[in-house]
Amino acid sequence: MGDYSKALEFYEKSHKIREKALPSNHPDLANSYNNIGGVYNNMGDYSKALEFYEKSHKILEKALPSNHPSLATSYNNIGGVYNDMGDYSKALEFYEKSLKIREKALPSNHPSLATSYNNIGLVYKNMGDYSKALEFYEKSLKIREKALPPNHPDLAQSYNNIGTTYFGKGDYSKALSFLEKALAIRQKSLPSAHPLIKQTKDNIDHVKKKM
């Protein structure tokens, strides 16, 4: 917790300096609001996070063309807060706005597109719509397999998400196959005590108990 309050203090000091030095719609101010929003989000203070992400977004909307990738990131951040709050229809709305911009502004195999597809998949999974979740997770995986090195943590995330979705569907052999791929990458790319390794092993245990 101490780290978050230190981060907030730092970002707020930086923001005060920028507020004095810059016009009120300067993109650097949007960056400040975004950083502060991120800290509140990590602290689980979602209403504060939304407040600052929306302040940031307002500036970006005025300062940037409507299909600028920074606007997509901004929509994505707001969508993430709504997802954490369990407001899945709002989360989808913002993730889809983000995706629309990214599809126009970025090449079709750009990792940010994979992030968008992954996030939309996550919302569908949270809503219990496993076939929709798989559709988006697989789009994300396709890009990541082309764009990233074979032991990249984002690939492990894709395999893990697809595995846990198959688990939700009751397809345990497919679930196991994807979770084992996720574990293999995580064991190569992360320190041995990393919580994601434990999480993946736990997921595998859950699947094996069902088989």
C-alpha positions in Angstrom: 0.0 0.0 0.0 2.9 2.3 0.9 4.2 2.0 -2.7 0.9 3.3 -4.1 0.7 6.3 -1.8 4.3 7.1 -2.8 3.4 6.8 -6.5 0.3 9.0 -6.0 2.4 11.6 -4.2 5.0 11.6 -7.0 2.4 11.8 -9.9 0.4 14.5 -8.1 3.5 16.7 -7.6 4.4 16.2 -11.3 0.8 17.0 -12.3 0.9 20.3 -10.2 4.0 21.4 -12.1 2.4 20.6 -15.4 -0.8 22.4 -14.5 1.0 25.6 -13.8 3.2 25.4 -16.9 0.9 24.1 -19.6 -2.5 25.1 -21.1 -5.4 23.1 -19.7 -5.9 20.9 -22.7 -2.2 19.9 -23.2 -1.6 16.2 -23.9 1.0 16.0 -21.1 -1.8 16.8 -18.6 -3.8 13.9 -20.1 -0.7 11.8 -19.4 -0.7 12.9 -15.7 -4.4 12.2 -15.2 -3.8 8.8 -16.8 -1.0 7.9 -14.5 -3.0 9.0 -11.4 -6.0 7.0 -12.7 -3.7 3.9 -13.0 -2.6 4.1 -9.4 -6.2 4.4 -8.2 -7.1 1.4 -10.3 -4.3 -0.7 -8.8 -5.5 0.4 -5.4 -9.0 -0.8 -6.3 -10.5 2.7 -6.0 -12.5 2.4 -9.2 -14.6 5.5 -9.0 -11.4 7.6 -8.5 -9.7 5.7 -11.3 -12.6 6.4 -13.7 -12.6 10.1 -12.7 -9.0 10.5 -13.7 -9.1 8.3 -16.8 -12.1 10.3 -18.0 -10.3 13.7 -17.4 -7.4 12.3 -19.4 -9.8 11.1 -22.2 -11.5 14.5 -22.4 -8.2 16.2 -23.2 -7.1 13.6 -25.7 -10.5 13.8 -27.5 -9.9 17.5 -28.0 -6.2 17.3 -28.8 -6.0 14.3 -31.1 -7.5 13.0 -34.3 -10.4 10.6 -33.7 -8.6 7.5 -34.8 -5.3 8.2 -32.8 -3.9 5.1 -31.0 -3.6 7.0 -27.7 -7.4 7.4 -27.7 -7.7 3.6 -28.2 -5.4 3.2 -25.1 -7.6 5.6 -23.2 -10.8 3.7 -24.1 -9.0 0.5 -23.1 -8.1 1.8 -19.7 -11.7 2.9 -19.0 -13.0 -0.5 -20.2 -10.5 -2.2 -17.8 -12.0 -0.3 -14.8 -15.5 -1.3 -15.7 -14.4 -4.9 -16.1 -12.8 -4.9 -12.7 -16.0 -3.4 -11.3 -18.1 -6.2 -12.9 -20.0 -3.8 -15.2 -19.4 -6.0 -18.2 -21.7 -4.3 -20.7 -19.9 -1.0 -20.1 -16.5 -2.7 -20.3 -17.5 -4.2 -23.7 -18.6 -0.8 -24.9 -15.3 0.8 -24.2 -13.1 -2.2 -25.3 -15.0 -2.2 -28.6 -14.4 1.6 -29.1 -10.7 0.9 -28.5 -10.7 -2.0 -30.9 -12.4 0.0 -33.7 -9.7 2.6 -33.6 -6.9 0.0 -33.4 -8.3 -1.8 -36.4 -8.2 1.4 -38.4 -4.9 2.8 -37.2 -2.7 -0.2 -36.8 -1.4 -3.1 -39.0 -3.5 -6.2 -38.7 -0.8 -8.2 -36.7 0.0 -5.4 -34.2 0.3 -6.6 -30.6 -2.1 -3.9 -29.4 -4.9 -5.5 -31.5 -4.1 -8.8 -29.8 -4.5 -7.0 -26.4 -7.9 -5.6 -27.5 -9.1 -9.1 -28.7 -7.8 -10.6 -25.4 -9.7 -8.0 -23.3 -12.9 -8.5 -25.1 -12.5 -12.3 -24.7 -12.0 -11.8 -21.0 -15.3 -9.8 -20.6 -17.2 -12.5 -22.5 -15.6 -15.2 -20.3 -16.6 -13.2 -17.2 -20.1 -13.1 -18.6 -20.1 -16.9 -19.0 -20.3 -16.7 -22.8 -17.4 -19.2 -23.4 -17.8 -19.6 -27.2 -17.6 -15.8 -27.7 -14.7 -15.7 -25.3 -12.8 -18.4 -27.3 -13.5 -16.6 -30.6 -11.7 -13.4 -29.3 -9.0 -15.3 -27.4 -8.1 -17.2 -30.6 -7.9 -14.0 -32.7 -5.6 -12.6 -30.0 -3.5 -15.8 -30.0 -3.1 -15.8 -33.8 -1.6 -12.3 -33.8 0.7 -13.1 -30.8 2.0 -16.3 -32.4 3.0 -14.3 -35.4 4.2 -11.1 -33.7 6.0 -12.4 -30.6 8.9 -14.6 -29.7 7.9 -18.2 -28.7 8.5 -17.7 -25.0 6.8 -14.3 -24.6 4.6 -14.0 -21.4 1.7 -12.6 -23.5 1.6 -16.0 -25.4 1.4 -17.7 -22.0 -1.5 -15.4 -21.1 -3.3 -16.4 -24.3 -2.8 -20.1 -23.7 -3.9 -19.8 -20.1 -7.0 -17.8 -21.0 -8.0 -20.3 -23.7 -7.3 -23.2 -21.3 -9.4 -21.8 -18.5 -12.2 -21.1 -21.0 -12.2 -24.7 -22.2 -12.3 -25.6 -18.5 -15.5 -23.5 -18.1 -17.0 -25.3 -21.1 -16.2 -28.7 -19.6 -13.7 -29.6 -22.3 -11.0 -30.8 -19.9 -8.5 -32.4 -22.4 -8.3 -29.2 -24.4 -8.1 -27.2 -21.2 -5.1 -29.3 -20.1 -3.3 -29.0 -23.4 -3.5 -25.2 -23.4 -2.6 -24.8 -19.7 0.4 -27.0 -20.1 1.6 -24.8 -23.0 1.1 -21.7 -20.7 3.1 -23.4 -17.9 6.0 -24.3 -20.1 6.4 -20.7 -21.3 6.0 -19.3 -17.8 8.6 -21.6 -16.3 11.0 -20.5 -19.0 10.3 -16.8 -18.9 9.5 -16.0 -15.2 11.4 -16.5 -11.9 10.4 -19.8 -10.2 8.5 -18.2 -7.3 6.4 -16.0 -9.6 2.7 -16.1 -8.7 1.6 -16.8 -12.3 3.5 -20.1 -12.2 1.6 -21.2 -9.1 -1.7 -20.0 -10.6 -1.1 -22.0 -13.8 -0.1 -25.1 -11.7 -3.3 -24.7 -9.7 -5.4 -24.4 -12.8 -3.8 -27.6 -14.1 -4.6 -29.4 -10.8 -8.3 -28.3 -11.1 -8.5 -29.7 -14.6 -6.9 -33.0 -13.6 -9.3 -33.4 -10.7 -12.2 -33.2 -13.2 -10.8 -35.7 -15.7 
